[in-house]
Amino acid sequence: MEIQFLQNDNFLKRLNPKEKIILEKVVNDQRINDEEALSLYESRNLPLLSLLSNYIRRKKHGLKTYFNRNFHIEPTNVCIYDCKFCSYSRAIKKREEGWEYNENEMLEMVKSYDNQPVTEVHIVGGVLPQYDLEFYKNLFQNIKKHRPELHIKALTPVEFHYLFKKAKVSYKEGLQILKDAGLDSIPGGGAEIFHPEIRNQIAKDKANSENWLELHRIAHQLGIRSNATMLYGHIEKYWHRVDHLRQLRALQDETGGFQTFIPLKFRNKENEMSYLPEVSIIEDLKNYAVARIYLDNFDHIKAYWAMIGRETTQIALDYGVDDIDGTIDDTTKIYSMAGSEEQNPKMTTQEIVDLIHSAGYQAVERDTLYNVIHDFSLETSLSS
């Protein structure tokens, strides 16, 4: 492990006083504060960020790198909201450019995987009146009726807020209804950037940060696990990112209900913020590393390979990342429509295992709740 190198005198001599304090805290399992997190974002010492984040990652998980076998259902890309960064959605007045699946069509998508060993269906999409609480209640019930063991990870606080307000039920009542219908966990989308200075510029008309945090808080109280995200690399400053991470860490201290944190990179194709350049791979790696160091109470940091590409994902494993999402099977268009490296995001199990192993890590198939299904670390071949 890197601890011997981190305590090497020659290495320590090259660090500034702030870096030495942060290193000491990491080695001694002490929490860094907001000012220290900000200094890491501002640092040009990328090797140090890699060493510190990888030290934490290996202490938590060794060389294990997790993935699952999953597919997405995106009910619609037509949406009543106007998020400036979104390349995926289409306004109602342009709904002919989008899609709107009904329940039967989505159930057929589920049935198309009947003979495949997938463990999770991920359901998120645009917000439209016909996709109401009753719709999702029936959809979840029918998915579970058809395939009871399939884990339903579905909807974001943006969707929940609309559904529950329209149905005139509280967050707790609405989440309980959907849990009873088959909702198993919640993805992390819709968080964007919590600080209103930024959120009001990029996503003003949808659920705010207080809504997002409260919905996850109540979900955790009901025993529904969830993920967390942050959209980075647009008009935010480093201190906005730290503010965002601080609020996530505080809620995790309170509930312990978050499973993983997923930084989501802003992609600038075909949206209202296309005038902004995308940040570099160095900035991507820095963001993963700072998240791993700061979010000491999160078990996992995920790099969504379909968003940043396969090669960057492999490098990110040296910057605190221990999860790279799933096989996906070309069932998501959210990032391919925004210009991500993966225009047809699909990997076989063999390909995802090879990707992890060739980066020097151990591939472990998990279910959505991080129960180990199969450890491929000792295998050299596998049928997909």
C-alpha positions as semicolon CSV with decimal commas, in nm:
position;residue;x (nm);y (nm);z (nm)
1;M;0,000;0,000;0,000
2;E;0,106;0,362;-0,061
3;I;0,143;0,451;0,307
4;Q;0,518;0,385;0,304
5;F;0,562;0,620;0,013
6;L;0,333;0,881;0,167
7;Q;0,557;0,886;0,474
8;N;0,884;0,893;0,277
9;D;1,103;1,188;0,379
10;N;1,198;1,282;0,023
11;F;0,832;1,283;-0,077
12;L;0,730;1,489;0,226
13;K;0,991;1,755;0,154
14;R;0,817;1,835;-0,174
15;L;0,484;1,909;-0,010
16;N;0,365;2,251;0,104
17;P;0,231;2,296;0,461
18;K;-0,136;2,251;0,360
19;E;-0,058;1,934;0,170
20;K;0,130;1,792;0,467
21;I;-0,167;1,855;0,696
22;I;-0,407;1,689;0,453
23;L;-0,174;1,391;0,408
24;E;-0,148;1,348;0,784
25;K;-0,526;1,356;0,817
26;V;-0,574;1,097;0,543
27;V;-0,315;0,860;0,688
28;N;-0,473;0,895;1,033
29;D;-0,833;0,854;0,912
30;Q;-0,925;1,210;1,000
31;R;-1,180;1,417;0,811
32;I;-1,058;1,703;0,594
33;N;-1,250;2,031;0,614
34;D;-1,397;2,251;0,342
35;E;-1,095;2,478;0,318
36;E;-0,868;2,178;0,270
37;A;-1,098;2,034;0,005
38;L;-1,086;2,365;-0,178
39;S;-0,707;2,365;-0,163
40;L;-0,704;2,018;-0,322
41;Y;-0,922;2,140;-0,607
42;E;-0,685;2,432;-0,657
43;S;-0,375;2,214;-0,635
44;R;-0,166;2,123;-0,936
45;N;-0,016;1,828;-0,751
46;L;-0,205;1,557;-0,938
47;P;0,031;1,279;-0,822
48;L;-0,051;1,363;-0,461
49;L;-0,425;1,355;-0,534
50;S;-0,381;1,012;-0,693
51;L;-0,178;0,878;-0,400
52;L;-0,418;1,005;-0,134
53;S;-0,738;0,900;-0,308
54;N;-0,599;0,563;-0,411
55;Y;-0,475;0,504;-0,057
56;I;-0,831;0,553;0,071
57;R;-0,980;0,348;-0,210
58;R;-0,747;0,055;-0,147
59;K;-0,799;0,074;0,227
60;K;-1,174;0,043;0,172
61;H;-1,182;-0,204;-0,117
62;G;-0,833;-0,326;-0,202
63;L;-0,812;-0,376;-0,578
64;K;-1,179;-0,471;-0,613
65;T;-1,365;-0,275;-0,879
66;Y;-1,740;-0,322;-0,899
67;F;-1,984;-0,340;-1,187
68;N;-2,329;-0,483;-1,246
69;R;-2,536;-0,622;-1,529
70;N;-2,804;-0,367;-1,595
71;F;-3,016;-0,197;-1,856
72;H;-3,197;0,135;-1,874
73;I;-3,551;0,232;-1,956
74;E;-3,601;0,598;-2,037
75;P;-3,980;0,648;-2,056
76;T;-3,953;0,980;-2,241
77;N;-3,712;1,255;-2,331
78;V;-3,993;1,510;-2,359
79;C;-3,998;1,731;-2,051
80;I;-4,186;2,026;-1,903
81;Y;-3,861;2,160;-1,754
82;D;-3,591;2,359;-1,929
83;C;-3,248;2,268;-1,793
84;K;-2,986;2,470;-1,977
85;F;-2,726;2,193;-1,970
86;C;-2,953;1,915;-2,100
87;S;-2,897;1,776;-2,450
88;Y;-3,136;1,491;-2,390
89;S;-3,475;1,652;-2,337
90;R;-3,718;1,799;-2,587
91;A;-3,975;2,067;-2,504
92;I;-4,343;1,976;-2,532
93;K;-4,378;2,202;-2,836
94;K;-4,114;1,984;-3,006
95;R;-4,234;1,650;-2,877
96;E;-4,232;1,505;-3,228
97;E;-3,852;1,500;-3,197
98;G;-3,865;1,278;-2,888
99;W;-4,024;0,957;-2,766
100;E;-4,295;0,871;-2,516
101;Y;-4,323;0,504;-2,426
102;N;-4,637;0,359;-2,273
103;E;-4,644;0,094;-2,002
104;N;-4,679;-0,199;-2,240
105;E;-4,380;-0,084;-2,443
106;M;-4,168;-0,059;-2,130
107;L;-4,278;-0,401;-2,009
108;E;-4,174;-0,544;-2,345
109;M;-3,830;-0,391;-2,288
110;V;-3,810;-0,573;-1,956
111;K;-3,924;-0,899;-2,115
112;S;-3,656;-0,869;-2,384
113;Y;-3,402;-0,947;-2,107
114;D;-3,582;-1,257;-1,979
115;N;-3,302;-1,494;-2,080
116;Q;-3,018;-1,268;-1,967
117;P;-2,858;-1,252;-1,620
118;V;-2,929;-0,881;-1,563
119;T;-2,996;-0,779;-1,204
120;E;-3,109;-0,416;-1,236
121;V;-3,338;-0,197;-1,442
122;H;-3,260;0,176;-1,419
123;I;-3,563;0,396;-1,496
124;V;-3,532;0,774;-1,537
125;G;-3,656;1,019;-1,795
126;G;-3,833;1,344;-1,866
127;V;-4,128;1,483;-1,672
128;L;-4,471;1,481;-1,838
129;P;-4,825;1,480;-1,691
130;Q;-4,916;1,131;-1,817
131;Y;-4,626;0,979;-1,622
132;D;-4,793;1,029;-1,287
133;L;-4,782;0,846;-0,956
134;E;-5,043;0,592;-1,063
135;F;-4,852;0,523;-1,384
136;Y;-4,526;0,442;-1,207
137;K;-4,705;0,248;-0,933
138;N;-4,861;0,021;-1,198
139;L;-4,538;-0,005;-1,396
140;F;-4,333;-0,111;-1,094
141;Q;-4,596;-0,361;-0,983
142;N;-4,609;-0,521;-1,327
143;I;-4,230;-0,539;-1,359
144;K;-4,214;-0,716;-1,022
145;K;-4,502;-0,944;-1,120
146;H;-4,313;-1,048;-1,431
147;R;-3,963;-1,068;-1,278
148;P;-3,972;-1,039;-0,898
149;E;-3,593;-1,056;-0,849
150;L;-3,516;-0,767;-1,085
151;H;-3,402;-0,466;-0,883
152;I;-3,588;-0,146;-0,974
153;K;-3,367;0,161;-0,939
154;A;-3,586;0,443;-1,053
155;L;-3,670;0,813;-1,069
156;T;-3,501;1,119;-0,929
157;P;-3,623;1,382;-0,681
158;V;-3,713;1,598;-0,981
159;E;-3,959;1,332;-1,093
160;F;-4,073;1,248;-0,740
161;H;-4,141;1,612;-0,655
162;Y;-4,364;1,649;-0,961
163;L;-4,543;1,317;-0,911
164;F;-4,620;1,373;-0,545
165;K;-4,727;1,734;-0,588
166;K;-4,962;1,636;-0,870
167;A;-5,105;1,348;-0,663
168;K;-5,134;1,573;-0,355
169;V;-4,941;1,338;-0,130
170;S;-4,643;1,405;0,094
171;Y;-4,293;1,291;0,006
172;K;-4,319;1,017;0,267
173;E;-4,658;0,897;0,146
174;G;-4,552;0,897;-0,218
175;L;-4,226;0,714;-0,156
176;Q;-4,404;0,453;0,055
177;I;-4,657;0,396;-0,223
178;L;-4,380;0,339;-0,476
179;K;-4,177;0,125;-0,237
180;D;-4,479;-0,096;-0,181
181;A;-4,520;-0,117;-0,559
182;G;-4,163;-0,242;-0,608
183;L;-3,924;0,054;-0,601
184;D;-3,598;-0,081;-0,454
185;S;-3,356;0,211;-0,470
186;I;-3,307;0,559;-0,615
187;P;-3,038;0,682;-0,856
188;G;-2,854;1,004;-0,786
189;G;-2,969;1,226;-1,071
190;G;-3,114;1,574;-1,048
191;A;-2,866;1,700;-0,790
192;E;-2,673;1,913;-1,043
193;I;-2,515;2,182;-0,820
194;F;-2,691;2,257;-0,492
195;H;-2,588;2,618;-0,445
196;P;-2,872;2,845;-0,564
197;E;-2,628;3,087;-0,727
198;I;-2,558;2,819;-0,988
199;R;-2,874;2,612;-0,977
200;N;-3,094;2,913;-1,051
201;Q;-2,896;2,973;-1,369
202;I;-2,893;2,620;-1,507
203;A;-3,209;2,451;-1,372
204;K;-3,429;2,716;-1,214
205;D;-3,774;2,574;-1,276
206;K;-3,738;2,223;-1,132
207;A;-3,708;2,078;-0,782
208;N;-3,452;2,271;-0,580
209;S;-3,165;2,145;-0,367
210;E;-3,375;2,141;-0,049
211;N;-3,631;1,919;-0,227
212;W;-3,354;1,688;-0,348
213;L;-3,197;1,647;-0,006
214;E;-3,530;1,605;0,174
215;L;-3,652;1,337;-0,067
216;H;-3,332;1,138;-0,018
217;R;-3,353;1,189;0,359
218;I;-3,705;1,048;0,369
219;A;-3,614;0,764;0,134
220;H;-3,331;0,665;0,367
221;Q;-3,568;0,677;0,665
222;L;-3,798;0,438;0,476
223;G;-3,511;0,199;0,412
224;I;-3,466;0,296;0,045
225;R;-3,100;0,324;-0,045
226;S;-2,988;0,586;-0,296
227;N;-2,697;0,734;-0,486
228;A;-2,575;1,092;-0,516
229;T;-2,436;1,293;-0,806
230;M;-2,285;1,631;-0,891
231;L;-2,283;1,793;-1,235
232;Y;-1,945;1,961;-1,275
233;G;-1,741;2,141;-1,536
234;H;-1,972;2,424;-1,644
235;I;-2,019;2,764;-1,474
236;E;-1,956;2,651;-1,118
237;K;-1,647;2,741;-0,918
238;Y;-1,449;2,504;-0,700
239;W;-1,614;2,638;-0,386
240;H;-1,956;2,551;-0,529
241;R;-1,839;2,192;-0,562
242;V;-1,715;2,188;-0,205
243;D;-2,047;2,331;-0,086
244;H;-2,225;2,052;-0,275
245;L;-2,005;1,780;-0,126
246;R;-2,045;1,928;0,220
247;Q;-2,423;1,894;0,205
248;L;-2,399;1,536;0,083
249;R;-2,152;1,444;0,358
250;A;-2,377;1,603;0,620
251;L;-2,683;1,409;0,504
252;Q;-2,482;1,088;0,496
253;D;-2,370;1,156;0,854
254;E;-2,738;1,186;0,943
255;T;-2,885;0,888;0,757
256;G;-2,611;0,662;0,621
257;G;-2,838;0,588;0,326
258;F;-2,616;0,682;0,032
259;Q;-2,432;0,403;-0,145
260;T;-2,213;0,578;-0,399
261;F;-2,120;0,920;-0,529
262;I;-2,105;0,976;-0,905
263;P;-1,948;1,292;-1,049
264;L;-2,124;1,370;-1,380
265;K;-1,927;1,564;-1,639
266;F;-2,098;1,844;-1,829
267;R;-2,098;1,767;-2,200
268;N;-2,153;2,062;-2,432
269;K;-2,319;1,923;-2,744
270;E;-2,667;2,036;-2,850
271;N;-2,770;2,228;-2,540
272;E;-2,811;2,589;-2,428
273;M;-2,466;2,590;-2,268
274;S;-2,278;2,469;-2,575
275;Y;-2,074;2,789;-2,574
276;L;-1,882;2,655;-2,274
277;P;-1,574;2,437;-2,333
278;E;-1,562;2,101;-2,162
279;V;-1,311;2,054;-1,882
280;S;-1,003;1,840;-1,932
281;I;-0,939;1,482;-1,829
282;I;-0,708;1,623;-1,562
283;E;-1,008;1,806;-1,415
284;D;-1,211;1,484;-1,427
285;L;-0,945;1,293;-1,236
286;K;-0,904;1,573;-0,984
287;N;-1,278;1,570;-0,919
288;Y;-1,284;1,195;-0,852
289;A;-0,987;1,223;-0,619
290;V;-1,121;1,513;-0,415
291;A;-1,457;1,341;-0,382
292;R;-1,289;1,023;-0,255
293;I;-1,082;1,216;-0,001
294;Y;-1,361;1,444;0,120
295;L;-1,656;1,201;0,125
296;D;-1,510;0,980;0,394
297;N;-1,852;0,842;0,488
298;F;-1,938;0,721;0,135
299;D;-1,839;0,362;0,068
300;H;-1,810;0,398;-0,308
301;I;-1,708;0,645;-0,579
302;K;-1,836;0,563;-0,926
303;A;-1,705;0,661;-1,269
304;Y;-1,983;0,628;-1,523
305;W;-1,790;0,478;-1,812
306;A;-2,056;0,566;-2,069
307;M;-2,004;0,933;-1,986
308;I;-1,625;0,967;-1,978
309;G;-1,515;0,682;-2,204
310;R;-1,333;0,358;-2,134
311;E;-0,975;0,483;-2,122
312;T;-1,048;0,768;-1,882
313;T;-1,246;0,525;-1,668
314;Q;-0,941;0,300;-1,638
315;I;-0,724;0,593;-1,530
316;A;-0,988;0,702;-1,279
317;L;-0,939;0,374;-1,094
318;D;-0,610;0,527;-0,974
319;Y;-0,795;0,834;-0,845
320;G;-1,029;0,684;-0,589
321;V;-1,286;0,519;-0,814
322;D;-1,396;0,166;-0,723
323;D;-1,713;0,131;-0,934
324;I;-1,770;0,182;-1,306
325;D;-2,146;0,115;-1,333
326;G;-2,278;-0,161;-1,556
327;T;-2,304;-0,329;-1,892
328;I;-2,591;-0,089;-1,991
329;D;-2,648;-0,267;-2,326
330;D;-2,689;0,053;-2,531
331;T;-3,012;0,141;-2,350
332;T;-2,929;0,498;-2,247
333;K;-2,912;0,806;-2,466
334;I;-2,863;1,072;-2,197
335;Y;-2,490;1,116;-2,254
336;S;-2,452;0,997;-2,611
337;M;-2,690;1,276;-2,716
338;A;-2,464;1,523;-2,535
339;G;-2,150;1,419;-2,720
340;S;-1,990;1,166;-2,487
341;E;-1,712;0,939;-2,612
342;E;-1,947;0,641;-2,603
343;Q;-2,205;0,694;-2,878
344;N;-2,328;0,337;-2,842
345;P;-2,275;0,262;-2,472
346;K;-2,269;-0,114;-2,445
347;M;-2,021;-0,362;-2,300
348;T;-2,044;-0,735;-2,260
349;T;-1,952;-0,880;-1,925
350;Q;-1,625;-1,004;-2,078
351;E;-1,540;-0,657;-2,205
352;I;-1,606;-0,487;-1,873
353;V;-1,403;-0,752;-1,687
354;D;-1,116;-0,714;-1,932
355;L;-1,127;-0,336;-1,898
356;I;-1,090;-0,361;-1,521
357;H;-0,824;-0,632;-1,526
358;S;-0,611;-0,457;-1,788
359;A;-0,599;-0,153;-1,559
360;G;-0,450;-0,369;-1,283
361;Y;-0,764;-0,411;-1,071
362;Q;-0,996;-0,697;-0,981
363;A;-1,338;-0,716;-1,142
364;V;-1,628;-0,796;-0,911
365;E;-1,986;-0,826;-1,028
366;R;-2,225;-0,683;-0,770
367;D;-2,596;-0,634;-0,738
368;T;-2,739;-0,285;-0,690
369;L;-2,687;-0,300;-0,313
370;Y;-2,322;-0,409;-0,351
371;N;-2,374;-0,770;-0,260
372;V;-2,108;-0,968;-0,447
373;I;-2,247;-1,191;-0,721
374;H;-1,919;-1,308;-0,874
375;D;-1,553;-1,226;-0,822
376;F;-1,369;-1,251;-1,153
377;S;-1,027;-1,167;-1,014
378;L;-0,892;-1,518;-1,054
379;E;-1,046;-1,584;-1,395
380;T;-0,886;-1,523;-1,732
381;S;-1,180;-1,597;-1,958
382;L;-1,553;-1,575;-1,945
383;S;-1,846;-1,617;-2,180
384;S;-2,050;-1,297;-2,209
